[in-house]
Amino acid sequence: MSRNEATVTSALPQTSTILASLGQAAFVWDIATDALHWSDHVGAVFPDIPAASLSSGAEFAKLIEPERAIRLDALSQSPVHGGDGTPYRIEYGVRASTSAPLLWIEESGSWLAGADGKPARAQGIVRINNERRARDQQLLKLARHDPLTGELNRAHLIAALAATIEETTRFRTSCAFMLIGIDHLARINDAFGFDVADAVIAEVANRIRSRLRAGDVLGRFSGNKFGLILKNSTVDDMNVAAERFLAIIRDEVVPTKSGPVSVTASIGAVSVPRYARNTDEVINRAHEALDGAKRRRAGSFSVWRPNVERDAQRRVNIRVTDEIVTALNERRIAIAYEPVVAARSREAAFYECLVRMEQDDGQVLLAPDIVRVAERLGLIRLVDHRVLELVIAELANSPAVRLSLNISPDTTMDTDWWTSIECLMRAHPGVGERLIVEITETVAIQDIDDVRGFVTRLKNFGSHIAIDDFGAGYTSFRNLRKLGVDIVKIDGAFVQNIAQSADDRAFVQTLIDLARRLQIKTVAEWVQDEESAVMLREWGCDYIQGRLIGLASSQRPWGAGAEAVLPAAG
């Protein structure tokens, strides 16, 4: 033993008791002879490891997992610091035998170089850090896995998908990606609580996991959706797998603390790389397929395939979206006026304002072309805001005219739209009394209390409320009274054929009679011939609108002395 080694080992017993109580042991390693010298209580740190396995670096290395050469590698790869020694720190596992548990070791110390500049001697401390290792592993697991189901989280699922796509491209194989969505999970939340819904999610994950092949990858994509990578999967394999997953989710109820819950799931899938070559395409197309499955029937399966009509419509949507935004910025949104006349006198009662958009080439897009796309792409609020400004400005400039304004369902509950209308009403006193706001029947039945609050605020400005396309939905007349509706506009689909259809005649006449008894005014839309107009007048319909009366025009159809004839609401 060298003089330096003797000095160190003589000092070891002085601190060995303290180190042992901390689960630590000190060592000196003579690398030239490979001899390991430990503090006296090393047996307390490694109780199941024989002394022979601790006597040399080579013998100790046989116990190390996963890399046996980790200690020598750490020394040889550290930059030399000089005479004070070069510090190092490593972690590794030690297993006394194949059946023994793995002990995680943290080793820290320093080494000194010999005359050749290579490590000649190392000294330091080892300590057991199983608890910290377990905690680190748990944190790593939480970073990679969903805490509820234990499956991969979204980020790592997408990373696995990217790796699989690269693999299929390199080896010219195929795989499938599925999105599995639990149907009506919100209903379970509402009926039983979120804890029961969580139990359902966890059980569905277990059932899917039980039907996976080796190599398939499952992850939780979002709240009620799982993503599944089926490696080396043909289209036939995908269909068989989907039916297997649907059946195991559907066929047995899920036991929960609140009782058994019946669950179904829908699946959307895409074949990779045939129909998708990157993660964005894969996920988007799997989503499309899942949405298609849910629209068709809950608990069904759909595979994404190219669709020429869908792609063409998307190109149109992109073009029209750009045109709408540009037209809004360039003030090319305009309104046209369609007359609504009294059924008996044929005098104008008010004018319905319909949106128009002037295109760069001079063509004009009509309301159906604009509104459908704007609603689908979330632009309708901007369009409704602009139309509101134009309508209020026209009412302010034409004090003897009444105008009606259609607003979309989304705008009904838009606080910004309400703020705008309040500001405009206050800026132009009296204008609200000549404004009729038309809301669809669908909106009226969505949330009766919210809609009633919206209606009340408008009525405080003296405005009238009309229900558009009445008869197409399921609004009861009781709800109309509850809302304080002034006018119902009978859906033109029932009006246009009353001269030929006895069923339509009975339906429209009944609506008019009920509305009259409740003192609600009626407007018949799509009146196209004189015979229909006479019938409506005789049945007591208050106003008519349609091709017989006149189509919408961008020119103001009223004169300076025009008088509106709409009576006050009953």
Solvent accessible surface area in square Angstrom, and as a share of the most:
residue,aa,sasa,rsa
1,M,149,0.67
2,S,58,0.37
3,R,214,0.78
4,N,95,0.49
5,E,9,0.04
6,A,44,0.34
7,T,86,0.50
8,V,33,0.19
9,T,29,0.17
10,S,70,0.45
11,A,46,0.35
12,L,15,0.07
13,P,60,0.38
14,Q,142,0.63
15,T,62,0.36
16,S,2,0.01
17,T,86,0.50
18,I,110,0.56
19,L,20,0.10
20,A,21,0.16
21,S,90,0.58
22,L,113,0.56
23,G,24,0.24
24,Q,35,0.16
25,A,0,0.00
26,A,9,0.07
27,F,2,0.01
28,V,0,0.00
29,W,8,0.03
30,D,25,0.13
31,I,33,0.17
32,A,91,0.71
33,T,95,0.55
34,D,40,0.21
35,A,30,0.23
36,L,10,0.05
37,H,52,0.23
38,W,36,0.12
39,S,3,0.02
40,D,96,0.50
41,H,78,0.35
42,V,23,0.13
43,G,41,0.40
44,A,69,0.53
45,V,8,0.04
46,F,2,0.01
47,P,94,0.59
48,D,109,0.56
49,I,13,0.07
50,P,79,0.50
51,A,85,0.66
52,A,72,0.56
53,S,17,0.11
54,L,9,0.05
55,S,57,0.37
56,S,23,0.15
57,G,6,0.05
58,A,59,0.45
59,E,62,0.28
60,F,0,0.00
61,A,22,0.17
62,K,110,0.47
63,L,23,0.11
64,I,2,0.01
65,E,61,0.27
66,P,106,0.67
67,E,112,0.50
68,R,144,0.52
69,A,54,0.41
70,I,38,0.20
71,R,7,0.03
72,L,92,0.46
73,D,59,0.30
74,A,16,0.13
75,L,1,0.00
76,S,76,0.49
77,Q,138,0.62
78,S,23,0.15
79,P,101,0.64
80,V,90,0.52
81,H,116,0.52
82,G,42,0.41
83,G,78,0.75
84,D,146,0.76
85,G,7,0.06
86,T,2,0.01
87,P,78,0.49
88,Y,20,0.08
89,R,123,0.45
90,I,20,0.10
91,E,46,0.21
92,Y,1,0.00
93,G,0,0.00
94,V,1,0.00
95,R,65,0.24
96,A,33,0.25
97,S,57,0.36
98,T,138,0.80
99,S,107,0.69
100,A,19,0.15
101,P,104,0.66
102,L,44,0.22
103,L,44,0.22
104,W,52,0.18
105,I,0,0.00
106,E,18,0.08
107,E,1,0.00
108,S,46,0.30
109,G,20,0.19
110,S,32,0.21
111,W,6,0.02
112,L,63,0.31
113,A,44,0.34
114,G,28,0.27
115,A,124,0.96
116,D,105,0.54
117,G,41,0.39
118,K,135,0.57
119,P,30,0.19
120,A,34,0.26
121,R,33,0.12
122,A,1,0.00
123,Q,65,0.29
124,G,15,0.15
125,I,64,0.33
126,V,1,0.00
127,R,72,0.26
128,I,49,0.25
129,N,8,0.04
130,N,51,0.26
131,E,146,0.65
132,R,70,0.26
133,R,58,0.21
134,A,62,0.48
135,R,131,0.48
136,D,57,0.29
137,Q,81,0.36
138,Q,90,0.40
139,L,106,0.53
140,L,95,0.47
141,K,102,0.43
142,L,83,0.41
143,A,60,0.46
144,R,92,0.34
145,H,46,0.20
146,D,15,0.08
147,P,110,0.69
148,L,62,0.31
149,T,21,0.12
150,G,35,0.33
151,E,16,0.07
152,L,23,0.12
153,N,35,0.18
154,R,111,0.40
155,A,70,0.54
156,H,53,0.24
157,L,1,0.00
158,I,49,0.25
159,A,57,0.44
160,A,26,0.20
161,L,1,0.00
162,A,46,0.36
163,A,60,0.47
164,T,5,0.03
165,I,12,0.06
166,E,100,0.45
167,E,67,0.30
168,T,4,0.02
169,T,84,0.49
170,R,144,0.53
171,F,125,0.52
172,R,225,0.82
173,T,54,0.32
174,S,39,0.25
175,C,1,0.01
176,A,1,0.01
177,F,1,0.00
178,M,0,0.00
179,L,0,0.00
180,I,0,0.00
181,G,0,0.00
182,I,0,0.00
183,D,8,0.04
184,H,93,0.41
185,L,18,0.09
186,A,68,0.52
187,R,157,0.57
188,I,17,0.08
189,N,32,0.16
190,D,129,0.67
191,A,72,0.56
192,F,90,0.37
193,G,23,0.22
194,F,150,0.62
195,D,71,0.37
196,V,1,0.00
197,A,2,0.02
198,D,58,0.30
199,A,41,0.32
200,V,0,0.00
201,I,6,0.03
202,A,26,0.20
203,E,49,0.22
204,V,0,0.00
205,A,1,0.00
206,N,87,0.45
207,R,20,0.07
208,I,0,0.00
209,R,107,0.39
210,S,68,0.44
211,R,100,0.36
212,L,30,0.15
213,R,100,0.36
214,A,111,0.86
215,G,49,0.47
216,D,13,0.07
217,V,27,0.16
218,L,2,0.01
219,G,0,0.00
220,R,42,0.15
221,F,5,0.02
222,S,41,0.27
223,G,45,0.43
224,N,37,0.19
225,K,41,0.17
226,F,0,0.00
227,G,0,0.00
228,L,0,0.00
229,I,0,0.00
230,L,4,0.02
231,K,56,0.24
232,N,105,0.54
233,S,2,0.01
234,T,78,0.45
235,V,46,0.26
236,D,102,0.53
237,D,59,0.31
238,M,1,0.00
239,N,56,0.28
240,V,94,0.54
241,A,6,0.05
242,A,0,0.00
243,E,97,0.43
244,R,82,0.30
245,F,1,0.00
246,L,7,0.03
247,A,28,0.22
248,I,32,0.16
249,I,0,0.00
250,R,113,0.41
251,D,97,0.50
252,E,116,0.52
253,V,84,0.48
254,V,2,0.01
255,P,100,0.63
256,T,23,0.13
257,K,168,0.71
258,S,58,0.37
259,G,24,0.23
260,P,98,0.62
261,V,8,0.04
262,S,90,0.58
263,V,5,0.03
264,T,44,0.26
265,A,2,0.01
266,S,0,0.00
267,I,0,0.00
268,G,0,0.00
269,A,0,0.00
270,V,0,0.00
271,S,8,0.05
272,V,0,0.00
273,P,25,0.16
274,R,161,0.59
275,Y,43,0.16
276,A,1,0.01
277,R,163,0.59
278,N,70,0.36
279,T,28,0.16
280,D,99,0.51
281,E,57,0.26
282,V,0,0.00
283,I,17,0.09
284,N,86,0.44
285,R,66,0.24
286,A,0,0.00
287,H,54,0.24
288,E,42,0.19
289,A,5,0.04
290,L,0,0.00
291,D,64,0.33
292,G,17,0.16
293,A,0,0.00
294,K,69,0.29
295,R,189,0.69
296,R,135,0.49
297,R,146,0.53
298,A,43,0.33
299,G,12,0.12
300,S,4,0.03
301,F,32,0.13
302,S,21,0.13
303,V,23,0.13
304,W,17,0.06
305,R,128,0.47
306,P,81,0.51
307,N,66,0.34
308,V,122,0.70
309,E,142,0.64
310,R,60,0.22
311,D,52,0.27
312,A,38,0.29
313,Q,79,0.35
314,R,98,0.36
315,R,150,0.55
316,V,56,0.32
317,N,16,0.08
318,I,125,0.63
319,R,118,0.43
320,V,9,0.05
321,T,35,0.20
322,D,92,0.48
323,E,40,0.18
324,I,0,0.00
325,V,57,0.33
326,T,42,0.24
327,A,0,0.00
328,L,25,0.12
329,N,117,0.60
330,E,97,0.44
331,R,148,0.54
332,R,39,0.14
333,I,5,0.02
334,A,30,0.23
335,I,14,0.07
336,A,2,0.02
337,Y,9,0.03
338,E,26,0.12
339,P,22,0.14
340,V,0,0.00
341,V,9,0.05
342,A,17,0.13
343,A,2,0.02
344,R,174,0.63
345,S,62,0.40
346,R,86,0.31
347,E,95,0.43
348,A,33,0.26
349,A,2,0.01
350,F,2,0.01
351,Y,20,0.07
352,E,12,0.05
353,C,4,0.02
354,L,33,0.16
355,V,12,0.07
356,R,33,0.12
357,M,0,0.00
358,E,81,0.36
359,Q,32,0.14
360,D,129,0.67
361,D,106,0.55
362,G,57,0.55
363,Q,116,0.52
364,V,75,0.43
365,L,31,0.16
366,L,88,0.44
367,A,17,0.13
368,P,72,0.45
369,D,62,0.32
370,I,0,0.00
371,V,43,0.25
372,R,138,0.50
373,V,10,0.06
374,A,0,0.00
375,E,66,0.30
376,R,130,0.48
377,L,73,0.36
378,G,50,0.48
379,L,23,0.11
380,I,4,0.02
381,R,87,0.32
382,L,83,0.41
383,V,2,0.01
384,D,10,0.05
385,H,39,0.17
386,R,42,0.15
387,V,8,0.05
388,L,0,0.00
389,E,69,0.31
390,L,40,0.20
391,V,0,0.00
392,I,1,0.00
393,A,45,0.35
394,E,8,0.04
395,L,0,0.00
396,A,39,0.30
397,N,115,0.59
398,S,15,0.10
399,P,101,0.64
400,A,29,0.22
401,V,6,0.04
402,R,40,0.15
403,L,1,0.00
404,S,0,0.00
405,L,2,0.01
406,N,45,0.23
407,I,7,0.03
408,S,8,0.05
409,P,44,0.28
410,D,86,0.45
411,T,0,0.00
412,T,5,0.03
413,M,94,0.42
414,D,17,0.09
415,T,107,0.62
416,D,77,0.40
417,W,1,0.00
418,W,14,0.05
419,T,75,0.43
420,S,34,0.22
421,I,0,0.00
422,E,38,0.17
423,C,79,0.47
424,L,40,0.20
425,M,6,0.03
426,R,160,0.58
427,A,68,0.53
428,H,64,0.28
429,P,117,0.73
430,G,43,0.41
431,V,4,0.02
432,G,3,0.03
433,E,101,0.46
434,R,39,0.14
435,L,0,0.00
436,I,0,0.00
437,V,0,0.00
438,E,1,0.01
439,I,0,0.00
440,T,39,0.23
441,E,7,0.03
442,T,76,0.44
443,V,3,0.02
444,A,0,0.00
445,I,69,0.35
446,Q,124,0.55
447,D,67,0.35
448,I,38,0.19
449,D,83,0.43
450,D,75,0.39
451,V,2,0.01
452,R,95,0.35
453,G,34,0.33
454,F,14,0.06
455,V,1,0.00
456,T,68,0.39
457,R,109,0.40
458,L,0,0.00
459,K,70,0.30
460,N,115,0.59
461,F,54,0.22
462,G,30,0.29
463,S,4,0.03
464,H,21,0.09
465,I,0,0.00
466,A,1,0.01
467,I,0,0.00
468,D,16,0.08
469,D,55,0.28
470,F,5,0.02
471,G,17,0.17
472,A,65,0.50
473,G,24,0.23
474,Y,196,0.74
475,T,12,0.07
476,S,48,0.31
477,F,32,0.13
478,R,193,0.70
479,N,34,0.17
480,L,0,0.00
481,R,120,0.44
482,K,90,0.38
483,L,5,0.02
484,G,28,0.27
485,V,7,0.04
486,D,10,0.05
487,I,1,0.01
488,V,1,0.00
489,K,0,0.00
490,I,0,0.00
491,D,18,0.09
492,G,0,0.00
493,A,49,0.38
494,F,54,0.22
495,V,0,0.00
496,Q,59,0.26
497,N,64,0.33
498,I,0,0.00
499,A,18,0.14
500,Q,137,0.61
501,S,31,0.20
502,A,62,0.48
503,D,118,0.61
504,D,26,0.14
505,R,68,0.25
506,A,60,0.47
507,F,73,0.31
508,V,0,0.00
509,Q,83,0.37
510,T,73,0.43
511,L,14,0.07
512,I,0,0.00
513,D,41,0.21
514,L,72,0.36
515,A,0,0.00
516,R,123,0.45
517,R,177,0.65
518,L,55,0.27
519,Q,114,0.51
520,I,4,0.02
521,K,50,0.21
522,T,2,0.01
523,V,0,0.00
524,A,0,0.00
525,E,13,0.06
526,W,125,0.44
527,V,1,0.00
528,Q,71,0.32
529,D,49,0.25
530,E,86,0.39
531,E,99,0.44
532,S,1,0.01
533,A,1,0.00
534,V,44,0.25
535,M,39,0.17
536,L,0,0.00
537,R,73,0.27
538,E,118,0.53
539,W,41,0.14
540,G,22,0.21
541,C,5,0.03
542,D,45,0.23
543,Y,7,0.03
544,I,0,0.00
545,Q,7,0.03
546,G,6,0.06
547,R,162,0.59
548,L,60,0.30
549,I,39,0.20
550,G,24,0.23
551,L,120,0.60
552,A,27,0.21
553,S,45,0.29
554,S,72,0.46
555,Q,132,0.59
556,R,142,0.52
557,P,68,0.42
558,W,32,0.11
559,G,49,0.47
560,A,117,0.90
561,G,64,0.62
562,A,29,0.22
563,E,132,0.59
564,A,35,0.27
565,V,55,0.31
566,L,11,0.06
567,P,65,0.41
568,A,85,0.66
569,A,43,0.33
570,G,71,0.68
